Amino acid sequence: MAGSDKQSAKKKQPYWLVYLALLIGGMLMLADAYQITHLHRWTARIGIALMYSAIALLVGNGRRAGFMATAVVWLAVVATYFL
């Protein structure tokens, strides 16, 4: 019984946030590569990154997966400016 109490007390990491961040980051980088007009603007990319960051940090609730997801999206946005 003591083992099950420890598992229930642990917080589960929402790793789906990181997978979704990779998907959004890839979408932003492909939009930059193929120059899709609506997502090629810097305001659209920053807006998407801000919206996803807010959702990831809210759902992540201070867990590592939320911070990782936010970092992945912002790295993709910064990479579109330098690559």
Secondary structure, DSSP 4 states (H G I P E B T S, - for coil): -HHHHHHHHSPPP-THHHHHHHHHHHHHHHHHHTT-HHHHSHHHHHHHHHHHHHHHHHHHTT-HHHHHHHHHHHHHHHHHHH-
